[in-house]
């Protein structure tokens, strides 16, 4: 199956789940009151999702790979922020584990896509419709 839309990518679908889980967690009253941390973790999760989408429209796999690495980095940023939220008692261990696992899942799928694309990195990609 040829991917023509970012919505077709499994890594984007998993990043979307990650965004939802992060937004749900930041709705807890204590977390919500820490505007800076809530905003940072929301932005990092959204960045992961957005960079996958943005990278897909690039003209080469090499450029797409760069955006995928940024998406993976954003997922790692979410994980780091989760520790702060846990340490500040904004989230419980179960919520931490759930979101952390989702970041791992998202990053693993992105990593697999990067490995696949590295075999095609020198080829120009067709224009998106």
C-alpha positions, 0 to 999 in steps of 0.5 A: 500500500502506498502512503499518500496521506499522513493519516495513513501512517501508523506512527502518526496514528500512535502519536495522535493517541499520545496527544490525547493521553497527554491532554487527558492527563493535563486536565487533572486539577493539580497538573492544569494549574502548572501552566508551564509544564502542562503547556510544555508536555502538550506541545511536545506531544503535538510536535511529535504528531505534527513533525510526522505529518510535515515530514511526509510532504517533503520531497525526499526520504532524507528530509522525511527522516529528519522530521521523523527524528524530531518527532522521536525527540519530541516523544522523548521530551514527553517522557522527561516531562512525565517524570516531573509530573509524577514527582510533583504528584500531578499524575499517578504511577498508572497514568505515568506508565500508560503515557510512557508506554505510548511514547515508547510505542510511537517512537518504536514505529517511527524508528522502524519507518526511519530504518525502512526509509534509509534504504530509499533516502537518495530517491526523490519522492513523488509530489503529494496530491 
